[in-house]
Amino acid sequence: MRRALVAGLFFAALILVWHVAAASGRWSPVLLPTPWSVVEYLWGAARDGTLLEASEVTLQRLLVGYAIGLAIGLPLGLLASRFDFLEDTIGTLALGLQTLPSVCWVPLALLWFGQTEHAMLFVVIMGTVWSVVIATDSGARSIPPIYARAARTMGSEGLDQWMSVILPASLPFLVSGMKQGWAFAWRSLMAAEIYVTILTGFGLGHLLHYGRELNDMDQVIGIMLVIVVIGLLADKILFSPWERFLHRRWGTGLRG
Amino acid sequence: MANADRPVAARKLSVEGVSKWFRTSRATVHALQDITLSVQEGEFVCLVGPSGCGKTTLLDIIAGLTKPDTGRVLADGQPVEGPDRHRLVMFQEAALFPWLDVFDNVMFGLRRKSGLGDRERRAIAERHLDLVGLAKFKHAYVHELSGGMKQRVALARALAPDPRVLLMDEPFSSLDTLTRDQLYRDFQAIWQSRKLTVVLVTHNVREAVCLADRVIAMSTNPGRIRDEFKISLPRPRDINSPELASHAQQVAAALRSYVLREAAA
């Protein structure tokens, strides 16, 4: 309760400082709008449906790209943690490509796919897969080998051992891989939406981009806030239940 | 071999001329040298020795988790090819599965034992949790248990599928003294009532003398068997009794003498 109060006061103070700075007249309102005018923009965009539509378009792209990224990344990461030849090949590749900021995939995607949805999807998948592989792989490597040894002496081998020991033991690391992947997919999609101009759907990234083109700072700041809120909500909705579950089973310390 | 066809009913385990080397990039370590050892049905054998004498490696080889470089291990007259649930291992860390509750941990080995119905399996698991005094904790998760309770669950998990041989790798070494003393008493009672064949590895001489029918003393460089001590003290034994202490002194003196001889050589 006390901590919530402290946090609430902190953010209230932050908005107050913003308001005072904007109202002081030292900076042009074009560059520094008041908090209220940002709220007005958000209210208007919410009422005329722009915001909801853009969020839907963006989330749809995100979920498809993220799902494909996970479907490729989680099994690859898990396999790389168990087999040295995959670690030396896929693992090394992932390590290299993960250092590439996702926006760097955009030129390649544009040349390959043009200004299309595919280009955007490609950027999201490339931004997601490698970080998921690395998080899952390095996590699953830290599973105590004694679990597998104990399982073997109790008659659990091969597929049974994978299903009833390796997979459940990897669960905390799969969740942390998924979390990592989500953060990267979100960042990649924003890069893609800002740079890939298409007519098949205006996402949040586009609204941000056009806010800049129209010199509309209310829109730029408003959309940035929406992006932050969606990121936070996704974290709560997608990962909190998993983390509570893991916390209950594993105890503290091993949470993703 | 003249006695190749001799029935080996009473000889539960036999280790025949087992050697093992570990090769690293820097050196080759001769971990075990020509180990020959047999364990009778219902016998409790302890392997004692300083760290590095290969006792854990020997236990792994008996379990089938590690392959020997020379020699072989027979279990009930059959060569050991790999791990097998008839020879269950209890490890130093409890190695319980954190994603399962206490009950499902005990069920893990039982579920992989054929010829049992689900109700029978559950009844057996309940009985073993009762045996180790943890019936109340069947729905607890592993991180909620103390070190001693974890080893009790590990013991229940190992005993429930009724293995022919129980292999124990320093199962009590990470526990505090009070918990350990209590476990020695309980484990002796369980062992006596079941007449289990047990091979236990430890560096704690008193523990070995307290539990074993026969204590096998090992030394390092290369790891080998040096002496055997038959312990015929009446059971149950009290780890703090003076008789036990004098037996333990004998074994400890022998272990020290190997070290001194090695230093002199």
Chai-1 contact restraints between the chains, C-beta under 6 A:
chainA,res_idxA,chainB,res_idxB,connection_type,confidence,min_distance_angstrom,max_distance_angstrom,comment,restraint_id
A,I146,B,F91,contact,1.0,0.0,6.0,A-B,restraint_1
A,I146,B,A95,contact,1.0,0.0,6.0,A-B,restraint_2
A,R149,B,L65,contact,1.0,0.0,6.0,A-B,restraint_3
A,A150,B,A95,contact,1.0,0.0,6.0,A-B,restraint_4
A,R152,B,P83,contact,1.0,0.0,6.0,A-B,restraint_5
A,T153,B,A63,contact,1.0,0.0,6.0,A-B,restraint_6
A,T153,B,P83,contact,1.0,0.0,6.0,A-B,restraint_7
A,T153,B,L88,contact,1.0,0.0,6.0,A-B,restraint_8
A,T153,B,V89,contact,1.0,0.0,6.0,A-B,restraint_9
A,M154,B,R85,contact,1.0,0.0,6.0,A-B,restraint_10
A,M154,B,F108,contact,1.0,0.0,6.0,A-B,restraint_11
A,M154,B,G109,contact,1.0,0.0,6.0,A-B,restraint_12
A,G155,B,R85,contact,1.0,0.0,6.0,A-B,restraint_13
A,G155,B,R112,contact,1.0,0.0,6.0,A-B,restraint_14
A,S156,B,R112,contact,1.0,0.0,6.0,A-B,restraint_15
A,P168,B,W99,contact,1.0,0.0,6.0,A-B,restraint_16
A,R249,B,P98,contact,1.0,0.0,6.0,A-B,restraint_17
A,R249,B,W99,contact,1.0,0.0,6.0,A-B,restraint_18
A,R249,B,Y141,contact,1.0,0.0,6.0,A-B,restraint_19
A,W250,B,P98,contact,1.0,0.0,6.0,A-B,restraint_20
A,G251,B,H143,contact,1.0,0.0,6.0,A-B,restraint_21
